[in-house]
Amino acid sequence: MNLGRTARPLRRLVTVVSKKGCHLCEKVVEALNSMSSRYDFEVRVLDISNDAKRTNKYFLTIPVVQIDGKDVFDATDMTPGPE
């Protein structure tokens, strides 16, 4: 039953896999937070510092960005800009 309302799509969840002291992770979170209201998504940070399994999986590739739980971007996708 619709009751005359249009269904609003669920808000996307963007998660940044991070660890304490990761300055690049902090920059990614800051950039995403600055866009979150404009593009209607929620930003969360997943700290892997106390999780051995996730640390083993992500340590060399943080920051990792996930959208709705799926890895879509990590540090290996970053390339240096032109000098």
Buried (B, 14 or more C-beta within 10 A) or exposed (E): EEEEEEEEEEEEEBBBBBBEEBEEBBEBBEEBEEEBEEEEBEBEBBBBEEEEEBEEBBEEBBBBBBEEEEBEBBBEEEEEEEE
